[in-house]
């Protein structure tokens, strides 16, 4: 849902840019069909091809994203870059107070950032692909694979802010602006979007298939090497729900993404891993480094504090402490 719903946000921001009345306009009639078609075609490509081919496709999409971003970076540095005070004003005009809880009218953005930049669901796929004897390589792959999207997001935020039109306003979507700025900006913008959406879909679909297979294998009492029965049906059911949610548009899926980032993502990928590591260390009785234990406890405490803020935002019905629009 987080990737398939992106076109709706583009249409919504295009309406805001064109006039106030069109901001509340309904999505194009073809939008739900595009969401379903994107999900269906991606599922066929991922589940109908050999694993090696899917991995090469994912690598190609990642390369497309990086090439598009480097192209835009080259344009920003090679002539399209605003000079002097103009560049400083575009990069320095951010309202950092919006990152504080309860200040942003559209909802606290931190849970949404956590959801969009969380790739913990791909860890089992990486570990299973490399095998139990290559856990060191799996850790390195997870670390590098988590750092690259963060770096690319920072690069995209900087480049898009520099290339965006100064007169469009802070609320205008830079993607829409780049798509309308000529082929030299539109083509790499499409490459970035295609690579980002494609790699996210592939990772999520592979994760869904592995989770369904593991769950059905456990329910059916089969061994680790025995193929379970009913995986295609379970995968279809698991993918139908987010596709249906995406058809509802940004007004539905953005609050749900914030809620997911505030609670399931924070608990599953922020709170449980350090607690599990501390519990395993006590069970094994080994002498782990004191610095490692302190880091794990600090991680758990910070995540618990974040979870407490999210609970406060979601439970206060007075209006200023809302979380992502669900209590409007």
Sine and cosine of phi, psi and omega as CSV:
sin_phi,cos_phi,sin_psi,cos_psi,sin_omega,cos_omega
0.00,0.00,-0.56,0.83,-0.06,-1.00
-0.94,0.34,-0.42,0.91,0.02,-1.00
-0.99,-0.10,-0.63,0.78,-0.04,-1.00
-0.94,0.34,-0.41,0.91,-0.03,-1.00
-1.00,0.09,-0.09,1.00,-0.05,-1.00
-0.85,0.53,-0.66,0.75,0.02,-1.00
-0.85,0.53,-0.53,0.85,0.02,-1.00
-0.90,0.44,-0.64,0.76,0.02,-1.00
-0.90,0.43,-0.59,0.81,0.05,-1.00
-0.89,0.45,-0.71,0.71,0.03,-1.00
-0.89,0.45,-0.64,0.77,-0.03,-1.00
-0.90,0.43,-0.71,0.70,-0.02,-1.00
-0.94,0.35,-0.50,0.86,0.08,-1.00
-0.89,0.46,-0.61,0.79,0.05,-1.00
-0.92,0.39,-0.64,0.77,0.04,-1.00
-0.88,0.47,-0.63,0.78,-0.02,-1.00
-0.93,0.37,-0.57,0.82,-0.07,-1.00
-0.99,0.10,-0.40,0.91,0.01,-1.00
0.27,-0.96,0.37,-0.93,-0.09,-1.00
-0.93,0.38,-0.60,0.80,-0.07,-1.00
-0.92,0.38,-0.56,0.83,-0.06,-1.00
-0.98,0.21,-0.18,0.98,-0.03,-1.00
-0.90,0.43,-0.53,0.85,-0.03,-1.00
-1.00,-0.08,0.13,0.99,-0.04,-1.00
-0.93,0.38,0.41,-0.91,-0.02,-1.00
-0.96,0.27,0.33,-0.94,0.04,-1.00
-0.93,0.37,0.39,-0.92,0.08,-1.00
-0.84,0.54,0.49,-0.87,-0.06,-1.00
-0.88,0.47,-0.48,0.88,-0.04,-1.00
-0.99,0.15,-0.09,1.00,-0.08,-1.00
-0.89,0.46,-0.77,0.64,0.03,-1.00
-0.86,0.51,-0.63,0.78,0.03,-1.00
-0.90,0.44,-0.60,0.80,0.02,-1.00
-0.92,0.40,-0.62,0.78,0.04,-1.00
-0.88,0.47,-0.74,0.68,-0.02,-1.00
-0.91,0.41,-0.67,0.74,-0.01,-1.00
-0.90,0.43,-0.65,0.76,0.03,-1.00
-0.88,0.47,-0.72,0.70,0.01,-1.00
-0.90,0.44,-0.68,0.73,-0.05,-1.00
-0.92,0.39,-0.74,0.68,-0.02,-1.00
-0.90,0.43,-0.63,0.78,0.03,-1.00
-0.91,0.41,-0.65,0.76,0.01,-1.00
-0.90,0.43,-0.66,0.75,0.03,-1.00
-0.89,0.46,-0.68,0.74,-0.01,-1.00
-0.91,0.41,-0.62,0.79,-0.06,-1.00
-0.98,0.20,-0.71,0.70,-0.11,-0.99
-1.00,0.02,-0.32,0.95,-0.03,-1.00
-1.00,-0.04,-0.18,0.98,-0.04,-1.00
-0.96,-0.27,0.25,-0.97,0.06,-1.00
-0.93,0.36,0.43,-0.90,-0.06,-1.00
-0.86,0.51,-0.66,0.75,-0.01,-1.00
-0.89,0.46,-0.63,0.78,0.01,-1.00
-0.93,0.38,-0.63,0.78,0.04,-1.00
-0.90,0.44,-0.65,0.76,0.02,-1.00
-0.91,0.42,-0.63,0.77,0.05,-1.00
-0.92,0.39,-0.61,0.79,0.06,-1.00
-0.89,0.46,-0.67,0.74,0.02,-1.00
-0.90,0.44,-0.66,0.75,0.04,-1.00
-0.90,0.44,-0.64,0.77,0.03,-1.00
-0.91,0.42,-0.64,0.77,0.03,-1.00
-0.92,0.40,-0.63,0.78,0.06,-1.00
-0.90,0.44,-0.64,0.77,0.05,-1.00
-0.91,0.42,-0.62,0.78,0.05,-1.00
-0.87,0.49,-0.68,0.73,0.03,-1.00
-0.87,0.49,-0.73,0.68,-0.06,-1.00
-0.92,0.39,-0.67,0.74,0.02,-1.00
-0.89,0.46,-0.69,0.72,0.03,-1.00
-0.88,0.48,-0.65,0.76,0.00,-1.00
-0.94,0.35,-0.64,0.77,0.06,-1.00
-0.91,0.42,-0.60,0.80,0.06,-1.00
-0.87,0.50,-0.75,0.66,0.02,-1.00
-0.90,0.44,-0.61,0.79,0.05,-1.00
-0.90,0.44,-0.64,0.77,0.05,-1.00
-0.89,0.45,-0.63,0.78,0.05,-1.00
-0.91,0.42,-0.63,0.78,-0.01,-1.00
-0.91,0.41,-0.57,0.82,-0.04,-1.00
-1.00,-0.02,-0.24,0.97,-0.14,-0.99
-0.94,-0.34,0.24,0.97,0.05,-1.00
0.48,-0.88,-0.57,0.82,0.01,-1.00
-0.99,0.12,-0.08,1.00,-0.05,-1.00
-0.96,0.29,0.80,-0.60,0.08,-1.00
-0.92,0.40,0.52,-0.86,-0.11,-0.99
-0.96,-0.28,0.43,-0.90,0.16,-0.99
0.88,0.48,-0.79,-0.61,-0.11,-0.99
-0.91,0.41,-0.49,0.87,-0.02,-1.00
-0.90,0.44,-0.73,0.69,0.02,-1.00
-0.90,0.43,-0.66,0.75,-0.01,-1.00
-0.90,0.44,-0.62,0.79,-0.01,-1.00
-0.93,0.36,-0.58,0.81,0.00,-1.00
-0.94,0.33,-0.60,0.80,-0.01,-1.00
-0.99,0.10,-0.42,0.91,-0.07,-1.00
-0.98,-0.21,0.10,1.00,-0.07,-1.00
-1.00,-0.05,0.24,0.97,-0.04,-1.00
-0.96,0.29,0.58,-0.82,0.06,-1.00
-0.99,-0.12,1.00,-0.03,-0.09,-1.00
-0.93,0.36,-0.31,0.95,0.03,-1.00
-0.91,0.41,-0.33,0.94,0.03,-1.00
-0.92,0.40,-0.28,0.96,0.04,-1.00
-0.98,0.19,-0.20,0.98,0.03,-1.00
-0.98,0.21,0.58,-0.81,-0.02,-1.00
-0.91,0.41,0.69,-0.73,0.08,-1.00
1.00,0.08,0.08,1.00,-0.05,-1.00
-0.97,-0.23,-0.51,0.86,-0.06,-1.00
-0.99,0.12,0.76,-0.65,-0.02,-1.00
-0.91,0.41,-0.52,0.85,-0.04,-1.00
-0.99,0.11,0.01,1.00,-0.03,-1.00
0.93,-0.37,0.44,-0.90,-0.02,-1.00
-0.91,0.42,0.83,-0.56,-0.10,-0.99
-0.98,0.19,-0.29,0.96,-0.09,-1.00
-0.86,0.51,-0.74,0.67,0.05,-1.00
-0.86,0.51,-0.58,0.82,0.04,-1.00
-0.92,0.39,-0.66,0.75,0.06,-1.00
-0.88,0.47,-0.68,0.73,0.00,-1.00
-0.87,0.49,-0.66,0.75,-0.01,-1.00
-0.92,0.39,-0.71,0.71,-0.08,-1.00
-0.95,0.30,-0.47,0.88,-0.03,-1.00
-0.97,-0.23,0.22,0.97,0.03,-1.00
-0.99,-0.14,0.85,-0.53,0.00,-1.00
-0.84,-0.55,0.46,0.89,-0.01,-1.00
-0.90,0.44,-0.41,0.91,-0.01,-1.00
-0.93,0.38,-0.29,0.96,0.00,-1.00
-1.00,0.05,-0.15,0.99,-0.05,-1.00
-0.87,0.49,-0.73,0.68,0.03,-1.00
-0.87,0.49,-0.57,0.82,0.02,-1.00
-0.91,0.41,-0.68,0.73,0.02,-1.00
-0.91,0.42,-0.72,0.69,-0.02,-1.00
-0.90,0.44,-0.66,0.76,0.01,-1.00
-0.93,0.37,-0.59,0.81,0.00,-1.00
-0.93,0.37,-0.59,0.81,-0.01,-1.00
-1.00,0.09,-0.39,0.92,0.05,-1.00
1.00,-0.08,0.35,-0.94,-0.07,-1.00
-0.93,0.37,-0.32,0.95,-0.02,-1.00
-1.00,0.05,-0.05,1.00,-0.04,-1.00
-0.83,-0.56,0.72,0.69,-0.01,-1.00
-0.92,0.40,-0.53,0.85,0.06,-1.00
-0.89,0.46,-0.67,0.74,0.06,-1.00
-0.92,0.40,-0.58,0.81,0.04,-1.00
-0.90,0.43,-0.67,0.75,0.04,-1.00
-0.89,0.46,-0.69,0.73,0.01,-1.00
-0.90,0.43,-0.64,0.77,0.01,-1.00
-0.91,0.42,-0.65,0.76,0.01,-1.00
-0.92,0.39,-0.67,0.74,0.00,-1.00
-0.90,0.44,-0.75,0.66,0.01,-1.00
-0.92,0.39,-0.64,0.77,0.00,-1.00
-0.92,0.38,-0.40,0.92,0.08,-1.00
-1.00,0.09,-0.53,0.85,-0.02,-1.00
-0.96,0.26,-0.58,0.82,-0.05,-1.00
-0.89,0.45,-0.76,0.65,0.04,-1.00
-0.87,0.50,-0.59,0.81,0.03,-1.00
-0.91,0.42,-0.68,0.74,0.03,-1.00
-0.91,0.41,-0.68,0.73,0.01,-1.00
-0.91,0.42,-0.60,0.80,0.04,-1.00
-0.90,0.43,-0.66,0.75,0.04,-1.00
-0.91,0.42,-0.65,0.76,0.04,-1.00
-0.90,0.44,-0.68,0.73,-0.01,-1.00
-0.90,0.44,-0.67,0.74,0.01,-1.00
-0.88,0.48,-0.65,0.76,-0.02,-1.00
-0.94,0.33,-0.76,0.65,-0.06,-1.00
-0.91,0.41,-0.70,0.71,-0.02,-1.00
-0.91,0.41,-0.57,0.82,0.05,-1.00
-0.92,0.39,-0.59,0.81,-0.01,-1.00
-0.96,0.29,-0.59,0.81,-0.06,-1.00
-1.00,0.06,-0.27,0.96,-0.04,-1.00
-0.93,0.37,0.42,-0.91,0.00,-1.00
-0.94,0.34,0.73,-0.68,-0.04,-1.00
-0.92,0.39,-0.45,0.89,-0.06,-1.00
-1.00,0.00,0.04,1.00,-0.06,-1.00
-0.99,0.15,-0.33,0.95,-0.01,-1.00
1.00,-0.07,0.38,-0.93,-0.07,-1.00
-0.94,0.35,-0.39,0.92,-0.06,-1.00
-1.00,0.07,-0.12,0.99,-0.03,-1.00
-0.96,0.29,0.58,-0.82,0.00,-1.00
-0.98,0.18,0.86,-0.51,0.00,-1.00
-0.89,0.45,-0.46,0.89,0.02,-1.00
-0.90,0.44,-0.69,0.72,0.03,-1.00
-0.89,0.46,-0.65,0.76,0.00,-1.00
-0.90,0.43,-0.69,0.72,-0.01,-1.00
-0.92,0.39,-0.58,0.81,0.03,-1.00
-0.91,0.42,-0.44,0.90,0.01,-1.00
-0.98,-0.18,0.19,0.98,-0.09,-1.00
-0.98,-0.21,0.34,0.94,-0.02,-1.00
0.99,-0.17,0.31,-0.95,-0.12,-0.99
-0.90,0.44,-0.51,0.86,-0.04,-1.00
-0.91,0.42,-0.42,0.91,0.08,-1.00
-0.97,-0.23,-0.55,0.83,-0.06,-1.00
-0.93,0.36,-0.67,0.74,-0.06,-1.00
-0.89,0.46,-0.76,0.65,0.06,-1.00
-0.92,0.39,-0.49,0.87,0.06,-1.00
-0.91,0.42,-0.66,0.75,0.07,-1.00
-0.90,0.43,-0.63,0.78,0.02,-1.00
-0.89,0.45,-0.67,0.74,0.03,-1.00
-0.89,0.45,-0.73,0.68,-0.02,-1.00
-0.90,0.44,-0.69,0.72,-0.01,-1.00
-0.89,0.45,-0.70,0.72,0.01,-1.00
-0.91,0.42,-0.66,0.75,-0.01,-1.00
-0.92,0.40,-0.72,0.70,-0.01,-1.00
-0.93,0.38,-0.70,0.72,-0.05,-1.00
-0.89,0.45,-0.72,0.69,0.00,-1.00
-0.91,0.40,-0.57,0.82,0.05,-1.00
-0.91,0.41,-0.68,0.73,0.00,-1.00
-0.90,0.44,-0.69,0.72,-0.03,-1.00
-0.89,0.45,-0.73,0.68,0.00,-1.00
-0.88,0.48,-0.69,0.73,-0.01,-1.00
-0.93,0.37,-0.64,0.77,-0.02,-1.00
-0.93,0.38,-0.66,0.75,0.05,-1.00
-0.89,0.45,-0.62,0.79,0.03,-1.00
-0.91,0.42,-0.68,0.73,0.01,-1.00
-0.88,0.48,-0.69,0.72,0.00,-1.00
-0.89,0.45,-0.68,0.73,-0.01,-1.00
-0.92,0.38,-0.64,0.77,0.02,-1.00
-0.90,0.44,-0.70,0.71,0.01,-1.00
-0.88,0.47,-0.65,0.76,0.01,-1.00
-0.91,0.42,-0.70,0.72,0.00,-1.00
-0.91,0.42,-0.66,0.75,-0.01,-1.00
-0.91,0.41,-0.71,0.71,0.00,-1.00
-0.92,0.38,-0.58,0.82,0.03,-1.00
-0.90,0.44,-0.64,0.77,0.02,-1.00
-0.94,0.35,-0.67,0.75,-0.01,-1.00
-0.92,0.39,-0.56,0.83,-0.04,-1.00
-1.00,0.01,-0.04,1.00,0.04,-1.00
0.93,0.37,0.52,0.86,0.01,-1.00
-1.00,-0.03,0.40,-0.92,0.03,-1.00
-0.96,0.27,0.07,-1.00,-0.08,-1.00
-0.90,0.44,-0.53,0.85,-0.05,-1.00
-1.00,-0.07,-0.12,0.99,-0.05,-1.00
-1.00,0.08,0.76,-0.65,0.01,-1.00
-0.96,0.29,0.75,-0.66,0.01,-1.00
-0.97,0.23,0.24,-0.97,-0.01,-1.00
-0.98,-0.22,0.67,-0.74,0.10,-1.00
1.00,-0.03,0.26,0.97,-0.02,-1.00
-0.90,0.44,-0.71,0.70,0.00,-1.00
-0.85,0.53,-0.64,0.77,0.01,-1.00
-0.91,0.41,-0.67,0.74,0.01,-1.00
-0.91,0.42,-0.64,0.77,0.03,-1.00
-0.90,0.43,-0.68,0.74,0.02,-1.00
-0.88,0.48,-0.68,0.73,0.02,-1.00
-0.91,0.41,-0.63,0.78,-0.02,-1.00
-0.93,0.36,-0.55,0.84,-0.04,-1.00
-1.00,0.06,-0.35,0.94,-0.04,-1.00
-0.93,0.36,-0.59,0.81,-0.05,-1.00
-0.91,0.42,-0.78,0.63,0.03,-1.00
-0.90,0.43,-0.54,0.84,0.05,-1.00
-0.90,0.43,-0.65,0.76,0.04,-1.00
-0.91,0.40,-0.63,0.78,0.03,-1.00
-0.91,0.42,-0.65,0.76,0.01,-1.00
-0.88,0.48,-0.52,0.85,0.02,-1.00
-0.91,0.42,-0.34,0.94,0.02,-1.00
-0.96,0.26,-0.24,0.97,0.06,-1.00
1.00,-0.01,-0.01,-1.00,-0.11,-0.99
-0.91,0.42,-0.52,0.85,-0.02,-1.00
-0.91,0.40,-0.36,0.93,0.04,-1.00
-0.99,-0.13,-0.74,0.67,-0.17,-0.98
-0.99,0.16,-0.47,0.88,0.03,-1.00
-0.91,0.41,-0.72,0.69,0.11,-0.99
-0.87,0.49,-0.60,0.80,0.03,-1.00
-0.93,0.38,-0.59,0.81,0.06,-1.00
-0.90,0.43,-0.66,0.75,0.02,-1.00
-0.90,0.44,-0.68,0.74,0.03,-1.00
-0.89,0.46,-0.68,0.74,0.02,-1.00
-0.90,0.44,-0.65,0.76,0.05,-1.00
-0.93,0.37,-0.54,0.84,-0.05,-1.00
-0.95,0.30,-0.56,0.83,-0.12,-0.99
-0.86,-0.51,-0.93,0.36,-0.05,-1.00
-0.86,0.50,-0.72,0.69,-0.02,-1.00
-0.92,0.40,-0.69,0.73,0.00,-1.00
-0.89,0.45,-0.65,0.76,-0.01,-1.00
-0.96,0.27,-0.73,0.68,-0.13,-0.99
-0.95,0.32,-0.65,0.76,-0.10,-0.99
-0.94,-0.34,-0.18,0.98,0.01,-1.00
-0.95,-0.31,-0.67,0.74,-0.10,-1.00
-1.00,-0.08,-0.71,0.71,-0.10,-1.00
-0.93,0.37,-0.65,0.76,-0.02,-1.00
-0.85,0.52,-0.75,0.66,0.03,-1.00
-0.91,0.41,-0.59,0.81,0.04,-1.00
-0.91,0.42,-0.66,0.76,0.03,-1.00
-0.91,0.42,-0.64,0.77,0.01,-1.00
-0.90,0.43,-0.65,0.76,0.04,-1.00
-0.91,0.42,-0.66,0.75,0.01,-1.00
-0.91,0.42,-0.67,0.75,0.03,-1.00
-0.90,0.43,-0.61,0.79,0.03,-1.00
-0.89,0.45,-0.62,0.78,0.04,-1.00
-0.94,0.34,-0.60,0.80,-0.01,-1.00
-0.92,0.40,-0.66,0.75,-0.03,-1.00
-0.96,0.27,-0.38,0.93,0.05,-1.00
0.96,0.28,0.17,0.98,0.01,-1.00
-0.97,0.24,0.29,-0.96,0.01,-1.00
-1.00,-0.06,1.00,-0.06,0.04,-1.00
-1.00,0.09,0.42,-0.91,-0.04,-1.00
-0.89,0.46,0.63,-0.78,-0.01,-1.00
-0.89,0.45,-0.60,0.80,0.01,-1.00
-0.89,0.45,-0.60,0.80,0.02,-1.00
-0.91,0.41,-0.68,0.74,0.02,-1.00
-0.90,0.43,-0.65,0.76,0.02,-1.00
-0.91,0.42,-0.63,0.77,0.02,-1.00
-0.91,0.42,-0.66,0.75,0.02,-1.00
-0.91,0.42,-0.66,0.75,0.02,-1.00
-0.92,0.39,-0.63,0.77,0.04,-1.00
-0.90,0.43,-0.63,0.77,0.04,-1.00
-0.88,0.47,-0.72,0.69,0.00,-1.00
-0.91,0.42,-0.64,0.77,0.00,-1.00
-0.92,0.39,-0.67,0.74,0.02,-1.00
-0.90,0.44,-0.67,0.74,0.02,-1.00
-0.92,0.39,-0.62,0.79,0.05,-1.00
-0.90,0.44,-0.61,0.79,0.05,-1.00
-0.91,0.41,-0.66,0.75,0.05,-1.00
-0.89,0.46,-0.65,0.76,0.03,-1.00
-0.90,0.44,-0.61,0.79,0.04,-1.00
-0.90,0.43,-0.64,0.77,0.06,-1.00
-0.89,0.46,-0.68,0.74,0.01,-1.00
-0.89,0.46,-0.65,0.76,0.04,-1.00
-0.90,0.45,-0.64,0.77,0.02,-1.00
-0.91,0.42,-0.65,0.76,0.01,-1.00
-0.91,0.41,-0.62,0.79,-0.07,-1.00
-0.98,0.20,-0.41,0.91,-0.10,-1.00
-1.00,-0.09,-0.30,0.95,-0.01,-1.00
-0.99,0.13,0.89,-0.46,-0.09,-1.00
-0.99,-0.16,0.18,0.98,-0.05,-1.00
-0.97,0.24,-0.39,0.92,0.11,-0.99
0.82,-0.57,-0.59,0.80,-0.07,-1.00
-1.00,0.05,-0.27,0.96,0.01,-1.00
-0.91,-0.41,0.91,0.42,0.01,-1.00
-0.97,-0.26,0.45,-0.89,-0.03,-1.00
-0.91,-0.42,0.98,-0.19,0.16,-0.99
0.94,0.35,0.26,0.97,0.09,-1.00
1.00,0.02,-0.01,1.00,-0.04,-1.00
-0.95,0.32,-0.38,0.93,-0.06,-1.00
-0.97,-0.22,0.26,0.97,-0.02,-1.00
-0.96,0.29,0.00,0.00,0.00,0.00
